[in-house]
Amino acid sequence: MKTGPLNESELEWLDDILTKYNTDHAILDVAELDGLLTAVLSSPQEIEPGTVAGCRVGWG
């Protein structure tokens, strides 16, 4: 598994995926995803996978 920051092509790919599957309630771009992940990782409380804002999320 690769570690470290994403390179430019990986960031572009991720941004394309976020744009492709965008909805009114989706993360808009890589910057917004970065903010969400920063908040989750720095939270004083553990956040369960699949839980966002206290609601269970259905993936797929």
C-alpha distances in whole Angstrom, upper triangle without the diagonal:
4,6,10,12,12,15,18,17,14,17,19,18,17,21,22,20,22,25,25,25,27,30,32,30,27,25,26,24,21,23,24,20,20,23,22,19,21,24,22,20,23,25,27,27,24,23,22,20,22,25,26,29,30,30,28,26,26,23,24
4,7,9,9,11,15,14,12,14,17,16,15,19,20,19,21,24,24,25,26,29,32,30,26,24,25,22,19,21,22,19,18,21,21,18,19,22,21,19,22,25,27,27,24,24,24,21,23,25,26,29,31,30,29,27,27,24,25
4,7,8,11,15,15,13,14,18,17,16,19,21,20,21,24,25,25,27,30,31,29,26,23,24,21,18,19,21,18,16,19,19,16,17,20,19,16,19,22,24,25,22,22,22,20,23,25,25,28,29,30,28,26,27,25,26
4,7,9,13,14,12,13,16,17,15,18,21,20,21,24,25,25,26,29,31,29,25,22,23,20,16,17,19,16,14,17,18,15,15,19,18,16,18,21,24,25,23,23,23,22,24,25,25,27,29,30,29,27,28,26,28
4,6,10,12,10,9,13,14,13,15,18,18,18,21,23,23,24,27,28,26,23,20,20,16,13,14,16,14,12,15,16,14,14,17,18,16,18,21,24,25,23,23,24,22,23,25,24,26,29,29,29,26,28,25,27
4,7,8,6,6,10,10,10,12,14,15,15,18,19,20,21,24,26,25,21,18,18,15,11,13,15,13,12,15,16,14,15,19,19,18,20,23,26,27,25,24,24,22,23,25,24,26,29,29,28,26,26,23,25
4,6,5,6,9,10,11,12,14,16,17,18,20,22,22,26,28,27,23,20,19,16,13,14,17,16,14,18,20,18,18,22,22,21,23,26,30,30,29,27,28,25,26,28,27,30,32,32,31,29,29,26,27
4,5,5,6,9,10,11,12,14,15,16,18,20,21,24,26,26,22,19,18,14,12,14,17,16,15,18,20,19,20,23,24,23,25,28,31,32,31,29,30,27,28,29,28,30,33,33,32,29,30,27,28
4,5,5,6,9,10,10,12,14,15,16,19,20,23,26,26,22,19,18,15,13,15,18,17,16,20,21,20,21,25,25,24,27,29,33,33,31,30,30,27,27,29,28,31,33,33,32,28,28,25,26
4,5,5,6,9,10,11,12,14,15,17,18,22,24,23,20,17,16,13,11,14,16,14,14,18,18,17,19,22,22,21,24,26,30,30,28,26,26,23,23,25,25,27,30,29,28,25,25,22,23
4,5,5,6,9,10,11,12,14,16,16,20,22,21,17,14,13,10,7,10,13,11,11,15,16,15,16,19,20,20,22,24,28,28,27,25,25,23,23,24,23,25,28,28,27,24,25,22,23
4,5,5,6,9,10,10,12,14,15,19,21,21,17,15,13,10,9,12,14,13,14,17,18,18,20,22,23,23,25,27,31,31,30,28,28,25,25,26,25,27,30,29,29,25,25,22,23
4,5,5,6,9,10,10,13,14,18,21,20,17,15,14,11,10,14,15,13,15,18,18,18,20,23,23,23,26,28,31,31,29,27,26,23,23,25,24,26,29,28,27,23,23,20,20
4,5,5,6,9,10,11,12,16,18,17,14,11,11,8,7,11,12,10,11,15,15,14,17,19,19,20,22,24,28,27,25,23,23,20,19,21,20,23,25,24,23,20,20,17,18
4,5,5,6,9,10,10,14,16,16,12,10,8,6,6,9,10,10,11,14,15,15,17,19,20,21,23,25,28,28,27,24,25,22,21,22,20,23,26,25,24,21,21,19,19
4,5,5,6,9,10,14,16,17,13,12,10,9,9,13,14,13,15,18,18,18,21,23,23,24,27,28,32,31,30,27,27,24,22,24,22,25,28,26,25,22,21,19,19
4,5,5,6,8,12,15,15,11,11,10,9,10,13,13,12,15,17,17,17,20,21,21,22,25,26,30,29,27,24,24,20,19,21,20,23,25,23,22,18,18,15,15
4,6,5,6,9,12,12,8,7,6,6,8,11,10,9,12,14,14,15,18,19,19,20,23,24,27,27,25,22,22,19,18,19,17,20,22,21,20,17,17,14,15
4,6,5,9,11,12,9,9,7,7,10,12,12,12,15,17,16,18,20,22,22,24,26,27,31,30,29,26,26,23,21,22,20,22,25,23,23,19,19,17,17
4,6,9,13,14,11,11,10,11,13,16,15,15,18,20,19,20,23,24,24,26,28,29,33,32,30,27,26,23,21,22,21,23,26,24,23,19,18,16,15
4,7,10,11,8,9,9,11,13,16,15,14,17,19,17,18,22,22,22,24,27,27,30,29,27,24,23,20,18,19,18,20,22,20,19,15,15,12,12
4,7,8,6,7,7,9,12,14,12,12,16,17,16,18,21,21,21,23,26,26,29,28,27,24,23,21,18,19,17,19,21,19,19,16,16,14,14
4,5,5,8,8,12,15,16,14,14,18,18,17,19,22,21,21,24,26,26,29,28,27,23,23,21,18,18,16,17,20,17,18,15,15,14,14
4,6,9,9,13,16,17,14,15,18,18,16,19,22,21,21,24,26,25,28,27,27,23,23,22,19,18,15,16,19,17,18,15,16,16,17
4,7,9,12,15,16,12,13,16,15,13,16,19,18,18,21,23,22,25,24,23,19,20,18,15,15,12,12,15,13,14,12,13,14,15
4,6,9,12,13,10,10,13,13,12,14,17,16,16,19,21,21,24,23,22,19,19,17,14,14,12,13,16,14,15,12,13,12,14
4,6,8,9,6,6,10,10,9,11,14,14,14,17,19,19,23,22,21,18,19,17,15,15,12,14,17,16,16,14,15,14,16
4,7,8,6,8,11,11,11,14,16,16,17,20,21,22,25,25,24,21,22,20,18,19,16,17,20,19,20,17,18,17,19
4,5,5,6,9,10,11,13,14,16,17,18,20,21,25,25,24,22,23,21,19,20,17,19,22,22,22,19,20,18,20
4,5,5,6,9,10,10,12,14,15,16,18,20,24,24,23,21,22,20,19,20,18,19,23,22,22,20,21,19,21
4,5,5,6,9,10,11,12,14,15,16,18,22,23,22,21,22,21,20,20,18,19,22,23,23,21,23,21,24
4,5,5,6,9,10,11,12,14,15,17,20,21,20,18,20,18,18,17,14,15,19,19,20,18,20,19,21
4,5,5,6,8,10,11,12,14,15,19,19,18,16,17,15,15,15,13,15,18,18,18,16,18,16,19
4,5,5,6,9,10,10,12,14,18,19,18,16,18,17,17,17,15,16,19,20,21,19,21,19,22
4,6,5,6,9,10,11,12,16,17,17,15,18,17,17,16,14,14,18,19,20,19,21,20,23
4,5,5,6,9,10,11,14,14,14,12,14,13,13,12,10,11,14,15,16,15,18,17,20
4,5,5,6,8,10,14,14,13,11,13,12,13,13,11,13,16,17,17,16,18,17,20
4,6,5,6,8,12,13,13,12,15,15,16,15,14,15,17,19,20,19,22,21,24
4,6,5,6,10,11,11,10,13,14,15,13,11,12,14,16,18,17,21,21,24
4,6,5,9,9,8,7,10,10,12,11,9,10,12,14,15,15,18,18,22
4,6,9,9,8,9,11,12,14,13,13,14,16,18,18,18,21,20,24
4,6,9,9,10,14,15,17,16,15,15,17,19,20,20,24,24,27
4,5,7,8,12,14,16,13,13,12,14,16,18,19,22,23,26
4,7,9,13,15,18,15,15,14,15,18,20,21,24,25,29
4,6,10,13,15,12,13,12,12,15,16,18,22,23,26
4,6,9,12,11,12,12,12,14,15,16,19,20,24
4,6,9,7,8,9,9,11,11,12,16,16,20
4,6,6,8,11,9,10,9,11,13,14,18
4,6,8,12,11,11,9,9,11,11,15
4,7,10,10,8,6,5,7,8,12
4,7,6,5,5,6,9,11,14
4,5,5,7,7,10,12,15
4,6,8,10,13,15,19
4,7,9,13,16,19
4,6,10,13,16
4,7,10,13
4,6,10
4,6
4
